[in-house]
Amino acid sequence: MRDDASLTWQPAEGHGAGVVYAVDGPLGRVRLDRPRAINALDRPSIDSLLHQLRAWADDDRIAAVVLDGAGERGLCAGGDVRALREAILAGREQEALDYWEAEYAVDALVAAYPKPYVAWMDGIVMGGGVGVSAHGSVRLVTERTQLAMPEVVIGFFPDVAGLHPLSRAPGETGTHVALTGAPVGGADAVVLGMADAVVPSQAQDEVLAALREDPTRDAEALAALTSAHGETAPVQASWLEQQRPWIDECYAGDDAGEILRRLREHPEPAAQEAAELVGSRSPHSVAVTLEALRRAASMTVEEVLAQDLRLGPVFAAHPDFAEGVRAQLVDKDRQPRWQHASLADVTRAEVLAAFGT
C-alpha cells in the first residue's frame, strides 16, 4: 500500500486531470492518472507535465521529483496513438505533429532536469512512458516491469529518444528490442541502460520514505536500502544477456533484410521466434528504425529527439501508421495490411528519404 493517503493530489493549475501532483515534504510527486488507459499520455497530460515540471525546477521547496502511475497495471502504456490516428485520418495532421513536439519537449526536460528525477517504473512501461521515465536520473524497475518500445507493431518507430539508450546497449540487444517491439523485464531494462536498479514492487513506500529523508539518494543506495531491510525483489536473470550469442550475430549490420534472413536461418529457436516478430512488423517501420538506431549511436538525447521530430511527419503521412493502429488498437484483428509485402520491398532510397537525404 502506498504511503500517500495524507497527500493532497490535484492537477496542475489550468490543466486537466490526466496527471495529478502533490508536495510530499521535499518531494514533488507526479502521478500519471488515467488508470483505465494504463495512464496513456494524451495532449492535456503532456501539457500538464511540461507546466508542472518547469515550475518545480525553479521551486526551492522541491528537492527531487518522483514519478509513478495510478492503478495496478503499470506506469504508462505510451502515447495516445488512437487519438493521433483519428486526427491524421480527419486531415488534422498538424495536431499530431504538435503533440509529438510537446511530448519531446517533456522528454528533453526530464533528461536535463536540474534536480533528482526518480521514476518508479513498475508494471507496463511502453513508448511514451519510456520517454518520461528512462531519461530520468534515478530509474527504478521491479520484478513486475514490462518495458517495451513497440512502435514497429503499429507502423511507427521507437521515438521519445528511446533509440538513444538502445543504440548504446550491449552488443545488439538494443537492435533486437527496437526491431521486434517485444517487451523485456526489469533486469533487461537495466542491461539496456533504460533503468538503474531492480527493487521489490512492494518497496515503494520504503523508497519514498528514504527519499524524504535524503532526496539525493541514488538508485544503488535505494536498492541496497530495501535489501538491507529484508525486501528483496525476486531474482531475475537478464534474458537478453543469456541470448547475446545469437542476438549479436544476427542483428549486426545495417541491412534489415539481411538481419531477418539470419534470424530465420539460425538454429536457435529464440532467433526463429524473433524472425517471426520482425517479419510481422511494418517493413517500412523496421527498415527506417534500423537506420535511425544506427544514426542515434553518435547523437545526444536532444539530437535523437530532433531526429524523432523529423521522422514524425514521414510516419504520419505513411499509410502503415493508420493501418497499424487500426489492427492493433481499434479493430484489434491483429491483421495489418502493410504497404510493403516484405522488407525486401523497402528500397534504400525510401529509407534515406525518411531522413531527408
TORLO-543199 format. One record per residue: residue in one letter; z, y, x of N, C-alpha, C, CB in turn. Coordinates in steps of 0.001 Angstrom, whole numbers, padded with zeros to 6 digits, always signed. Glycine has a CB too. Layout:
aZYXZYXZYXZYX ...
END
This chain:
m+000000-001193+000838+000000+000000+000000+000000+001244+000874+001215+000005-000949 r-000877+002187+000571-000949+003390+001375+000275+004271+001126-002238+004161+001070 d+000775+004827+002203+001939+005699+002135+001487+007128+001862+002762+005624+003442 d+000911+007356+000670+000388+008694+000383+000653+009122-001054-001102+008741+000660 a+001589+008438-001718+001855+008732-003123+002389+010147-003321+002841+007727-003687 s+003045+010692-002309+003636+012013-002455+002664+013142-002138+004839+012126-001572 l+001464+012797-001686+000500+013824-001307-000200+014406-002526-000528+013252-000340 t-000598+015661-002410-001389+016310-003453-002843+016287-003029-000906+017770-003715 w-003638+015451-003713-005059+015302-003384-005874+016214-004287-005521+013821-003534 q-006814+016921-003717-007664+017789-004513-009002+017998-003818-006974+019133-004768 p-010047+018330-004579-011343+018614-003952-011295+019933-003206-012465+018642-005003 a-012260+020115-002316-012370+021389-001616-012652+022492-002625-013479+021336-000534 e-012164+023678-002346-012342+024792-003262-013819+025044-003534-011685+026049-002701 g-014154+025070-004825-015525+025352-005214-016463+024166-005146-016054+026421-004371 h-015931+022964-004884-016780+021779-004760-016330+020697-005744-016749+021237-003312 g-017201+019731-006000-016898+018641-006906-015889+017666-006335-018148+017917-007262 a-015603+016622-007097-014527+015701-006757-015004+014441-006037-013795+015314-007998 g-016189+014461-005439-016656+013283-004719-015879+013007-003453-018095+013434-004385 v-015200+014037-002946-014322+013913-001790-013050+014685-002117-015008+014449-000470 v-011881+014112-001787-010622+014818-002001-009891+014951-000678-009742+014086-003040 y-008980+015918-000638-008316+016282+000607-006827+016466+000364-008929+017564+001201 a-006040+016294+001433-004604+016547+001376-004118+016914+002760-003835+015318+000830 v-003082+017725+002808-002413+018036+004065-001199+017132+004167-002009+019551+004152 d-001162+016339+005219-000125+015324+005415+000590+015627+006733-000738+013868+005421 g+001537+016578+006688+002160+017019+007924+001118+017696+008796+002813+015837+008667 p+000941+017211+010034-000059+017812+010918-001468+017268+010701+000339+017595+012349 l-001612+016376+009717-002888+015698+009495-003648+016310+008324-002660+014209+009247 g-004934+016527+008520-005814+016844+007417-006433+015547+006935-006902+017876+007831 r-006105+015131+005719-006577+013837+005196-007836+014043+004351-005465+013142+004352 v-008850+013259+004628-010126+013284+003904-010313+011926+003252-011332+013627+004857 r-010568+011913+001959-010819+010640+001276-012120+010716+000486-009642+010278+000340 l-013079+009890+000843-014296+009755+000045-013882+009116-001278-015403+008892+000792 d-014247+009725-002393-013613+009381-003669-014604+009100-004791-012701+010489-004090 r-015519+008170-004503-016411+007661-005558-016347+006131-005499-017912+008191-005375 p-015187+005546-005815-014987+004107-005576-015945+003207-006331-013596+003732-005940 r-016405+003616-007513-017333+002764-008266-018666+002632-007554-017550+003322-009669 a-019015+003639-006735-020257+003615-005947-019969+003278-004488-020984+004972-006041 i-018826+002665-004227-018347+002415-002863-018472+003692-002046-019140+001256-002192 n-018089+004801-002699-017983+006104-002039-019288+006595-001430-016943+006039-000972 a-020419+006249-002067-021717+006737-001594-021720+008260-001582-022868+006199-002484 l-022386+008824-000590-022375+010262-000363-023487+010959-001147-022516+010561+001126 d-023113+011593-002253-024085+012421-002952-024068+013827-002346-023781+012468-004482 r-024951+014704-002812-025054+016029-002206-023758+016845-002349-026212+016790-002833 p-023089+016832-003529-021817+017571-003599-020787+017062-002593-021240+017478-005002 s-020752+015762-002343-019822+015219-001359-020130+015743+000037-019871+013695-001369 i-021411+015774+000379-021840+016269+001689-021438+017733+001863-023368+016110+001858 d-021720+018543+000857-021397+019971+000944-019890+020187+001051-021950+020721-000278 s-019139+019382+000314-017687+019487+000351-017138+019134+001728-017067+018584-000704 l-017650+018061+002318-017216+017663+003653-017489+018757+004674-017909+016375+004074 l-018681+019311+004632-019038+020345+005595-018109+021551+005462-020501+020774+005403 h-017837+021948+004230-016976+023099+003984-015554+022850+004498-016946+023425+002487 q-014968+021698+004140-013564+021457+004486-013369+021173+005972-013023+020296+003674 l-014280+020423+006566-014145+020132+007993-014269+021404+008826-015200+019109+008430 r-015157+022292+008420-015269+023573+009123-013982+024385+008979-016468+024379+008585 a-013411+024367+007775-012181+025127+007549-011036+024584+008395-011798+025096+006066 w-010896+023279+008444-009801+022677+009200-009992+022810+010709-009663+021215+008832 a-011222+022925+011159-011459+023091+012593-010785+024351+013115-012961+023139+012886 d-010634+025356+012247-010047+026635+012644-008635+026832+012072-010948+027778+012193 d-008051+025781+011509-006730+025869+010869-005665+025348+011829-006700+025066+009532 d-004798+026215+012291-003787+025827+013273-002768+024832+012719-003069+027055+013775 r-002667+024724+011405-001735+023745+010826-002213+022316+011023-001544+024015+009341 i-003512+022149+011168-004113+020810+011223-004341+020425+012677-005452+020760+010425 a-003641+019357+013111-003780+018892+014494-004804+017772+014619-002437+018418+015026 a-005056+017057+013537-006038+015959+013553-006522+015721+012133-005423+014647+014156 v-007725+015176+012016-008312+014829+010722-008382+013309+010622-009733+015471+010548 v-008038+012775+009436-008102+011332+009194-008971+011078+007976-006679+010727+008993 l-009996+010253+008129-010943+009914+007062-010710+008498+006572-012392+010072+007548 d-010686+008311+005240-010713+006962+004673-011486+006996+003359-009266+006413+004453 g-011518+005861+002657-012270+005764+001415-011409+005265+000278-013459+004856+001592 a-011673+005750-000935-010938+005312-002115-011375+003910-002526-011143+006299-003275 g-010479+003195-003185-010804+001863-003673-010612+000793-002620-012215+001829-004168 e-010901-000435-003016-010640-001584-002148-011874-002125-001447-010019-002675-002941 r-013064-001577-001748-014284-002212-001249-014718-001704+000111-015394-002006-002222 g-014354-000469+000460-014744-000007+001779-014757+001496+001903-016081-000538+002123 l-015102+001945+003090-015154+003374+003372-016319+004033+002655-015260+003617+004870 c-017526+003500+002836-018710+004175+002288-019923+003262+002376-018982+005500+003035 a-020650+003141+001257-021847+002299+001217-023090+003024+001696-022072+001792-000181 g-022973+004326+002033-024123+005060+002556-024452+006277+001728-025323+004164+002625 g-025657+006790+001927-026122+007941+001159-026553+007525-000233-027273+008636+001878 d-026676+008490-001111-027081+008221-002493-028604+008131-002559-026550+009328-003460 v-029144+007017-002060-030598+006906-001916-031312+006764-003260-030938+005721-001033 r-030617+006284-004275-031255+006224-005593-031602+007628-006076-030334+005517-006614 a-030673+008564-005884-030930+009948-006288-032060+010559-005453-029648+010795-006150 l-032115+010215-004169-033179+010727-003315-034533+010194-003772-032922+010348-001847 r-034570+008912-004114-035820+008320-004603-036286+009018-005871-035642+006816-004865 e-035355+009269-006790-035720+009921-008044-036279+011315-007796-034512+010000-008974 a-035677+012023-006855-036166+013365-006539-037577+013315-005970-035227+014056-005549 i-037810+012375-005073-039135+012250-004454-040188+011874-005491-039106+011200-003328 l-039871+010922-006352-040830+010494-007375-041118+011600-008377-040311+009265-008104 a-040151+012505-008565-040328+013613-009503-041014+014811-008856-038986+014036-010066 g-041438+014641-007590-042118+015726-006907-041196+016741-006266-043001+016415-007850 r-039885+016400-006214-038912+017319-005613-038545+016815-004208-037631+017445-006513 e-039558+016642-003374-039333+016095-002037-038409+016987-001218-040661+015915-001310 q-038498+018299-001411-037657+019219-000643-036172+018961-000903-038005+020673-000989 e-035860+018488-002101-034463+018161-002429-033933+017070-001502-034341+017711-003903 a-034765+016073-001227-034363+015007-000313-034229+015532+001111-035372+013856-000357 l-035176+016362+001520-035134+016904+002882-033909+017791+003075-036417+017700+003187 d-033562+018560+002056-032371+019408+002137-031108+018556+002220-032296+020353+000922 y-031102+017449+001489-029958+016534+001540-029760+016025+002966-030160+015344+000565 w-030833+015546+003576-030707+014994+004926-030268+016062+005919-032032+014376+005375 e-030793+017270+005776-030396+018343+006689-028897+018615+006577-031197+019629+006394 a-028391+018648+005347-026965+018881+005140-026131+017707+005658-026677+019117+003653 e-026600+016494+005401-025873+015304+005855-025786+015275+007378-026556+014022+005338 y-026878+015555+008043-026880+015506+009509-026034+016629+010102-028315+015594+010044 a-025898+017738+009382-025011+018805+009849-023565+018320+009857-025153+020062+008960 v-023183+017533+008858-021840+016940+008844-021670+015981+010013-021581+016205+007512 d-022670+015134+010250-022585+014163+011343-022449+014870+012687-023821+013249+011350 a-023202+015938+012869-023119+016705+014115-021744+017331+014273-024198+017792+014152 l-021179+017817+013171-019848+018413+013219-018798+017366+013585-019503+019063+011871 v-018910+016172+013006-017977+015086+013339-018064+014755+014828-018280+013821+012488 a-019277+014656+015343-019474+014289+016748-018893+015321+017703-020948+014106+017035 a-018903+016583+017301-018438+017663+018179-017103+018243+017715-019484+018772+018245 y-016364+017517+016878-015170+018091+016260-014151+018487+017316-014546+017100+015273 p-013562+019664+017187-012663+020157+018237-011261+019565+018213-012556+021627+018132 k-010985+018730+017221-009680+018082+017098-009886+016581+016960-008882+018647+015883 p-008836+015780+017187-008996+014341+016954-009511+014073+015540-007659+013608+017179 y-010499+013208+015446-011103+012838+014160-010980+011325+014056-012623+013317+014044 v-010079+010882+013200-009732+009466+013099-010401+008871+011868-008192+009272+013036 a-011248+007856+012058-011951+007212+010950-011355+005826+010699-013473+007108+011247 w-010898+005612+009474-010371+004313+009054-011541+003554+008425-009148+004465+008036 m-012167+002673+009206-013444+002038+008839-013217+000632+008282-014387+001976+010062 d-012423+000559+007239-012097-000713+006594-013164-001072+005563-010705-000646+005926 g-013447-002368+005391-014394-002803+004377-015826-002413+004711-014012-002231+003042 i-016587-002047+003677-018006-001725+003838-018178-000347+004474-018730-001777+002477 v-018945-000308+005568-019268+000943+006256-020756+000877+006591-018376+001156+007562 m-021568+001544+005793-023008+001400+005951-023712+002752+005920-023567+000497+004864 g-024829+002841+006641-025699+004006+006570-024965+005315+006772-026399+004032+005259 g-025003+006171+005759-024336+007457+005839-022853+007348+006116-024545+008209+004582 g-022239+006229+005727-020836+006006+006045-020596+005869+007535-020337+004780+005338 v-021593+005342+008243-021514+005272+009702-021572+006681+010282-022662+004394+010279 g-022407+007541+009704-022559+008894+010217-021280+009702+010191-023599+009604+009443 v-020460+009532+009141-019234+010319+009023-018044+009646+009682-018925+010577+007572 s-018249+008491+010301-017130+007772+010925-017374+007431+012386-016849+006508+010166 a-018510+006805+012687-018741+006274+014033-018928+007349+015090-019941+005386+014023 h-019157+008595+014692-019267+009685+015663-017927+010365+015913-020281+010712+015184 g-016861+009878+015264-015537+010447+015459-014940+010064+016800-014620+010010+014351 s-013795+010642+017117-013164+010393+018418-012247+009179+018411-012380+011605+018847 v-011762+008760+017231-010920+007573+017103-011464+006764+015934-009399+007950+016888 r-012093+005609+016231-012750+004802+015196-012041+003462+015082-014261+004596+015516 l-011368+003222+013950-010587+002005+013754-011260+001114+012712-009143+002347+013322 v-011585-000102+013103-012128-001098+012183-011059-002157+011934-013439-001744+012752 t-011287-003010+010948-010325-004050+010606-011036-005396+010498-009597-003710+009286 e-010255-006425+010195-010841-007749+010014-011714-007808+008757-009738-008808+009938 r-011642-006793+007896-012450-006747+006673-013736-005945+006842-011638-006159+005545 t-013902-005283+007967-015044-004382+008155-016373-005124+008111-014915-003645+009477 q-017298-004565+007355-018697-004999+007357-019544-003755+007606-019098-005718+005996 l-019994-003600+008841-020735-002407+009242-022222-002738+009334-020212-001858+010598 a-023044-001817+008850-024492-002061+008925-025257-000750+008869-024951-002988+007783 m-026416-000772+009484-027436+000262+009304-028607-000454+008627-027866+000956+010699 p-028580-000583+007288-029525-001458+006590-030808-000791+006123-028859-002051+005424 e-031160+000328+006713-032240+001148+006157-033600+000471+006130-032350+002405+006931 v-033894-000420+007101-035205-001079+007083-035378-001942+005840-035389-001933+008337 v-034257-002288+005185-034306-003077+003950-034940-002276+002830-032899-003534+003538 i-034774-000950+002865-035272-000094+001778-036443+000775+002210-034155+000791+001260 g-037101+000407+003307-038271+001174+003720-037945+002495+004358-039144+001408+002562 f-036744+002605+004921-036330+003818+005624-036067+003447+007077-035057+004466+004962 f-035304+004246+007801-034992+003950+009196-033519+004272+009441-035915+004762+010169 p-032873+003683+010430-031463+003981+010701-031312+005428+011163-030892+003012+011768 d-030783+006262+010275-030667+007682+010593-029214+008032+010929-031172+008545+009415 v-028740+009200+010546-027390+009713+010825-026987+009517+012286-026373+009026+009919 a-027974+009542+013194-027769+009326+014635-027152+007971+014936-026887+010417+015206 g-027324+007015+014028-026855+005660+014307-027584+005024+015476-027013+004797+013084 l-028800+005500+015748-029561+004949+016863-028996+005396+018211-031021+005360+016751 h-028138+006406+018211-027528+006829+019479-026648+005724+020063-026696+008110+019274 p-025640+005226+019355-024879+004101+019914-025688+002819+019987-023641+003859+019092 l-026546+002552+019012-027296+001293+019026-028217+001205+020236-028110+001146+017743 s-028762+002337+020677-029657+002323+021840-028901+002112+023141-030441+003620+021913 r-027581+002264+023099-026745+002111+024289-025896+000850+024251-025853+003313+024448 a-026025+000070+023204-025240-001155+023054-025648-002180+024119-025423-001749+021633 p-024761-003129+024431-025063-004113+025481-026344-004906+025192-023891-005077+025639 g-027169-005048+026232-028399-005814+026085-029238-005295+024937-028087-007280+025876 e-029670-006212+024082-030496-005857+022925-029736-006028+021612-031763-006707+022902 t-028394-006003+021684-027599-006187+020466-027885-005080+019449-026099-006216+020807 g-028054-003849+019933-028361-002750+019028-029729-002891+018387-028281-001443+019760 t-030664-003456+019127-032004-003679+018574-031943-004680+017435-032972-004174+019664 h-031172-005739+017620-031003-006741+016558-030449-006095+015289-030066-007876+017027 v-029406-005288+015434-028774-004664+014270-029727-003684+013593-027481-003944+014683 a-030478-002920+014382-031392-001932+013813-032567-002568+013084-031906-001025+014900 l-033132-003628+013655-034352-004214+013080-034086-005210+011959-035141-004895+014157 t-032903-005821+011935-032578-006736+010836-031895-006020+009684-031689-007861+011335 g-031115-004973+009986-030310-004319+008961-029124-005146+008533-031151-004010+007770 a-028832-006219+009251-027764-007143+008862-026391-006573+009198-027951-008495+009554 p-025378-006866+008363-024026-006379+008644-023359-007165+009763-023172-006449+007390 v-022433-006502+010452-021639-007141+011503-020166-006845+011238-022067-006639+012928 g-019295-007618+011874-017863-007455+011683-017260-006420+012610-017173-008763+011880 g-015932-006270+012506-015235-005264+013276-015364-005444+014772-013811-005262+012908 a-015222-006680+015256-015337-006928+016695-016726-006572+017197-015023-008393+017017 d-017736-006836+016382-019105-006479+016761-019295-004966+016768-020112-007131+015805 a-018651-004273+015833-018751-002815+015801-018215-002208+017091-017988-002249+014594 v-017153-002814+017637-016604-002343+018910-017605-002595+020033-015257-003040+019220 v-018204-003778+020048-019200-004106+021073-020366-003128+021013-019707-005552+020897 l-020779-002762+019826-021924-001858+019652-021610-000419+020037-022396-001898+018219 g-020340-000109+020257-019964+001262+020554-019819+002122+019318-020965+001871+021464 m-019724+001486+018131-019562+002227+016884-018111+002272+016432-020418+001610+015799 a-017236+001609+017159-015806+001618+016868-015059+001429+018174-015423+000511+015836 d-013760+001740+018135-012949+001673+019355-011989+000493+019384-012170+002940+019511 a-011456+000089+018224-010453-000973+018212-010390-001620+016847-009078-000428+018603 v-010026-002903+016836-009772-003638+015597-008269-003622+015349-010323-005114+015673 v-007868-003155+014168-006464-003145+013785-006337-003859+012438-005902-001679+013711 p-005140-004311+012074-004987-005032+010797-005244-004116+009607-003579-005639+010690 s-005903-004628+008586-006167-003827+007398-004878-003416+006695-007057-004595+006437 q-003799-004171+006912-002516-003846+006294-001724-002804+007072-001694-005093+006151 a-002272-002340+008189-001512-001448+009072-001836+000026+008873-001769-001817+010502 q-002523+000377+007804-002918+001782+007647-001709+002709+007562-003780+001947+006400 d-000694+002318+006801+000495+003173+006701+001128+003393+008066+001521+002558+005744 e+001176+002328+008864+001768+002433+010194+000942+003349+011091+001896+001049+010831 v-000368+003241+010995-001244+004110+011775-001024+005570+011388-002720+003716+011571 l-000940+005840+010088-000732+007208+009626+000617+007750+010083-000833+007272+008107 a+001662+006912+010008+002985+007348+010461+002957+007693+011950+004039+006255+010186 a+002249+006869+012733+002153+007124+014174+001395+008416+014453+001466+005950+014882 l+000371+008691+013671-000406+009915+013874+000371+011155+013435-001727+009834+013112 r+001169+011017+012390+002012+012157+012003+002998+012505+013122+002780+011844+010695 e+003473+011475+013790+004411+011673+014899+003716+012250+016120+005088+010358+015264 d+002487+011754+016394+001712+012221+017551+000229+012158+017207+002023+011365+018828 p-000334+013267+016729-001743+013263+016311-002735+013011+017438-002071+014565+015668 t-002280+012997+018681-003203+012793+019806-003310+011324+020200-002753+013615+021011 r-002625+010430+019510-002712+009013+019872-004152+008524+019749-001779+008163+018980 d-004610+007795+020763-005975+007281+020725-005998+005883+020118-006586+007261+022138 a-007197+005311+020007-007347+004017+019340-006591+002913+020058-008813+003648+019240 e-006641+002933+021376-005938+001900+022150-004442+001955+021889-006215+002065+023654 a-003879+003151+021847-002450+003294+021595-002092+002854+020186-002014+004735+021817 l-002931+003174+019222-002663+002782+017837-002755+001271+017665-003642+003477+016887 a-003741+000655+018308-003866-000797+018233-002679-001482+018889-005164-001256+018891 a-002229-000961+020043-001081-001538+020730+000189-001382+019904-000899-000889+022098 l+000298-000247+019213+001473+000015+018396+001574-000966+017233+001442+001442+017874 t+000470-001189+016533+000502-002114+015398+000798-003531+015874-000834-002078+014630 s+000264-003912+017020+000526-005241+017564+001991-005381+017962-000380-005515+018771 a+002547-004354+018576+003939-004394+019017+004894-004516+017842+004271-003153+019826 h+004473-003994+016686+005309-004044+015500+005076-005301+014670+005067-002827+014656 g+004359-006250+015254+004184-007547+014604+003017-007631+013655+005400-007892+013875 e+002182-006594+013614+000997-006627+012753-000227-006815+013633+000874-005321+011894 t-000831-007960+013521-001982-008275+014352-003151-008683+013472-001646-009390+015359 a-004288-008053+013686-005482-008432+012923-005884-009854+013290-006657-007444+013193 p-006356-010633+012309-006866-011962+012646-007884-011874+013774-007496-012628+011413 v-007738-012764+014748-008585-012698+015934-010046-012904+015538-008150-013753+016979 q-010872-011986+015953-012307-012066+015696-013048-012133+017019-012794-010857+014855 a-013882-013125+017162-014789-013131+018315-016024-012338+017920-015169-014602+018759 s-016651-011703+018890-017868-010961+018611-019042-011925+018506-018127-009902+019701 w-019630-011994+017322-020802-012845+017115-021946-012363+018001-021232-012845+015621 l-022113-011063+018102-023204-010525+018908-023072-010941+020372-023242-009001+018798 e-021859-010893+020910-021660-011301+022304-021990-012779+022486-020211-011024+022746 q-021617-013581+021518-021890-015020+021594-023386-015307+021553-021190-015754+020450 q-024141-014455+020882-025574-014687+020693-026449-013939+021698-025968-014287+019298 r-025818-013311+022677-026566-012483+023622-027755-013188+024295-025637-011993+024674 p-027681-014465+024667-028825-015064+025380-030147-014942+024622-028547-016525+025651 w-030171-015351+023365-031435-015277+022635-031729-013853+022149-031409-016238+021448 i-030691-013083+021838-030906-011697+021411-031570-010896+022526-029568-011038+021001 d-031036-010985+023737-031593-010213+024848-033006-010663+025196-030698-010334+026073 e-033258-011944+025060-034588-012477+025380-035619-012058+024346-034544-014000+025476 c-035254-012193+023068-036248-011990+022008-036533-010526+021697-035790-012670+020759 y-035522-009674+021820-035679-008284+021383-036103-007327+022498-034391-007801+020788 a-036406-007843+023663-036824-006971+024762-038189-006348+024477-036867-007757+026082 g-038425-005166+025030-039748-004553+024951-039924-003596+023801-040771-005601+024854 d-041144-003064+023688-041459-002013+022725-042447-002450+021646-042009-000823+023446 d-042761-003742+021604-043748-004255+020656-043028-005042+019564-044807-005147+021376 a-042940-004455+018362-042209-005104+017274-042833-006437+016875-042151-004186+016069 g-044167-006510+016899-044835-007760+016562-044511-008861+017548-046326-007553+016502 e-044435-008512+018825-044092-009484+019853-042645-009938+019705-044324-008894+021248 i-041761-009025+019343-040365-009385+019102-040271-010403+017978-039530-008138+018764 l-040990-010146+016904-040961-011070+015766-041519-012434+016164-041761-010494+014581 r-042582-012448+016962-043147-013729+017415-042122-014517+018225-044419-013492+018258 r-041428-013854+019150-040426-014533+019964-039297-015100+019113-039862-013579+021003 l-038863-014319+018142-037792-014793+017253-038225-016046+016504-037393-013692+016252 r-039441-016023+015981-039932-017161+015199-040084-018418+016039-041258-016818+014559 e-040441-018233+017313-040720-019386+018166-039501-019874+018939-041813-019045+019131 h-038411-019125+018876-037225-019513+019641-036542-020712+018975-036234-018320+019761 p-036057-021675+019773-035427-022863+019188-034057-022607+018564-035291-023915+020237 e-033408-021513+018909-032087-021219+018361-032195-020895+016866-031432-020042+019126 p-031478-021626+015998-031566-021368+014553-031242-019921+014173-030631-022297+013814 a-030279-019319+014865-029923-017936+014542-031087-016989+014818-028691-017500+015343 a-031893-017288+015829-033066-016472+016128-034094-016595+015011-033686-016883+017476 q-034268-017792+014516-035220-018004+013420-034737-017337+012132-035437-019508+013184 e-033423-017332+011929-032874-016618+010772-033117-015116+010911-031360-016905+010622 a-032964-014608+012129-033245-013196+012376-034715-012889+012128-032857-012812+013811 a-035597-013816+012495-037024-013633+012253-037313-013501+010760-037818-014800+012843 e-036627-014304+009961-036812-014215+008508-036414-012837+007998-035994-015300+007789 l-035308-012301+008539-034863-010977+008126-035852-009900+008550-033488-010679+008704 v-036199-009875+009828-037124-008843+010329-038458-008927+009597-037345-008997+011858 g-038937-010160+009376-040217-010350+008709-040225-009933+007253-040616-011768+008804 s-039045-009843+006642-038969-009448+005232-038791-007942+005056-037825-010176+004553 r-038483-007230+006127-038266-005783+006045-039596-005043+006009-037420-005294+007233 s-039514-003759+005675-040720-002933+005672-041340-002935+007060-040401-001485+005220 p-042584-003414+007209-043220-003405+008533-043285-002006+009141-044622-003982+008438 h-043603-001015+008318-043649+000366+008803-042274+000791+009326-044117+001323+007679 s-041223+000470+008572-039867+000845+008983-039476+000175+010293-038861+000478+007892 v-039744-001115+010418-039371-001849+011628-040084-001269+012848-039703-003347+011477 a-041386-001021+012719-042164-000526+013859-041704+000866+014292-043656-000495+013509 v-041492+001755+013327-041060+003109+013673-039617+003112+014176-041198+004042+012458 t-038773+002264+013586-037377+002175+014031-037293+001745+015483-036595+001197+013153 l-038093+000774+015886-038059+000328+017279-038428+001470+018217-039011-000861+017489 e-039468+002210+017881-039865+003352+018712-038762+004414+018754-041174+003970+018183 a-038165+004698+017603-037094+005697+017545-035874+005251+018337-036700+005971+016096 l-035571+003964+018282-034444+003408+019038-034654+003563+020532-034242+001935+018694 r-035857+003243+021022-036146+003360+022453-036077+004827+022895-037540+002765+022775 r-036565+005734+022076-036503+007154+022429-035059+007660+022437-037347+007984+021448 a-034240+007138+021524-032862+007600+021401-032027+007301+022643-032218+006967+020195 a-032447+006337+023436-031672+005928+024612-031479+007055+025618-032348+004763+025292 s-032357+008040+025605-032247+009152+026550-031865+010457+025855-033561+009333+027298 m-031378+010367+024615-031060+011557+023832-029556+011712+023621-031768+011503+022486 t-029124+012950+023379-027764+013222+022919-027692+012935+021414-027346+014704+023233 v-026467+012931+020868-026316+012763+019422-027100+013839+018680-024827+012810+019020 e-026999+015075+019145-027695+016184+018477-029208+016001+018535-027307+017525+019118 e-029717+015490+019645-031155+015254+019763-031608+014102+018869-031525+014962+021216 v-030769+013077+018725-031120+011983+017817-031146+012498+016379-030116+010804+017956 l-030183+013338+016013-030189+013918+014669-031434+014766+014437-028932+014763+014448 a-031874+015480+015460-033109+016260+015339-034308+015335+015142-033316+017146+016589 q-034324+014210+015848-035387+013224+015654-035325+012660+014236-035273+012084+016694 d-034120+012385+013744-033949+011882+012380-034533+012873+011371-032453+011626+012080 l-034287+014152+011616-034765+015175+010691-036289+015266+010709-034153+016533+011040 r-036891+015013+011851-038360+014987+011927-038931+013776+011188-038821+014970+013399 l-038225+012641+011291-038728+011419+010672-038520+011391+009158-038058+010221+011295 g-037508+012097+008666-037203+012069+007236-038398+012359+006346-036128+013051+006938 p-039135+013453+006568-040291+013741+005716-041365+012667+005783-040889+015064+006101 v-041512+012019+006948-042504+010950+007091-042161+009798+006155-042573+010453+008559 f-040895+009423+006130-040477+008306+005281-040417+008700+003815-039123+007785+005726 a-040081+009955+003540-040070+010415+002151-041468+010327+001540-039542+011860+002067 a-042478+010577+002368-043861+010550+001884-044462+009154+001887-044715+011462+002723 h-043804+008213+002556-044364+006859+002672-043973+006029+001450-043872+006167+003978 p-044905+005267+000882-044595+004510-000345-043514+003450-000176-045835+003848-000847 d-043266+002992+001045-042277+001923+001234-040863+002359+000876-042304+001442+002667 f-040540+003653+000998-039178+004091+000697-038887+003956-000800-038967+005548+001154 a-039738+004524-001628-039534+004417-003076-039557+002959-003524-040608+005218-003831 e-040452+002176-002936-040563+000768-003305-039343-000025-002847-041832+000163-002709 g-038870+000263-001643-037717-000473-001123-036455-000198-001911-037489-000128+000325 v-036235+001067-002275-035063+001400-003086-035187+000766-004464-034898+002932-003211 r-036391+000771-005023-036606+000107-006323-036194-001352-006276-038075+000212-006745 a-036715-002065-005264-036482-003507-005182-035027-003853-004894-037363-004109-004116 q-034371-003018-004092-033015-003336-003660-031941-002796-004601-032787-002794-002281 l-032161-001593-005151-031075-000911-005847-031367-000550-007305-030733+000323-005109 v-032643-000483-007682-032968-000095-009055-033235-001344-009898-034198+000855-009083 d-034368-001994-009670-034664-003231-010404-033914-004437-009841-036158-003506-010378 k-033560-004351-008575-032784-005402-007895-033466-006760-007931-031413-005519-008521 d-034802-006769-007870-035517-008042-007838-035672-008580-006418-036882-007885-008477 r-035341-007727-005427-035402-008124-004010-036796-008615-003612-034371-009221-003726 q-037809-008079-004294-039191-008481-004018-040047-007241-003748-039776-009300-005205 p-039788-006523-002663-040563-005308-002392-042010-005624-002055-039932-004523-001252 r-042882-004756-002472-044304-004877-002150-044626-003784-001134-045214-004756-003445 w-044536-004144+000141-044727-003172+001205-046187-002787+001355-044201-003717+002513 q-046424-001603+001895-047800-001139+002105-048537-002035+003086-047808+000307+002611 h-047860-002467+004154-048470-003354+005144-048028-004786+004887-048097-002921+006581 a-048946-005706+005032-048624-007115+004805-047756-007691+005911-049895-007925+004682 s-047886-007145+007126-047125-007674+008256-047018-006601+009337-047790-008963+008821 l-046167-006867+010326-046030-005951+011457-047341-005789+012211-044947-006442+012403 a-048145-006834+012226-049424-006765+012942-050358-005721+012348-050104-008123+012928 d-050127-005349+011084-050992-004375+010424-050584-002927+010676-051005-004635+008952 v-049425-002728+011314-048967-001368+011621-049515-000980+012989-047396-001268+011594 t-050386-000005+013020-051026+000364+014291-050114+001248+015131-052357+001085+014032 r-050394+001269+016419-049657+002142+017311-049857+003598+016931-050080+001910+018749 a-051056+003927+016478-051334+005306+016078-050445+005729+014903-052818+005463+015704 e-050207+004808+013956-049322+005113+012815-047902+005380+013287-049325+003955+011798 v-047448+004572+014228-046089+004746+014742-045956+006099+015432-045724+003608+015717 l-046884+006416+016305-046820+007680+017029-046964+008875+016086-047906+007725+018101 a-047740+008709+015040-047921+009798+014062-046607+010183+013404-048932+009391+012987 a-045715+009205+013242-044415+009478+012644-043608+010478+013470-043632+008184+012487 f-043885+010510+014775-043171+011393+015686-043981+012662+015993-042844+010650+016981 g-045109+012811+015321-045950+013976+015536-046758+013906+016813-045114+015200+015549 t-046986+012681+017309-047767+012537+018545-048953+011604+018310-046877+011998+019701 
END
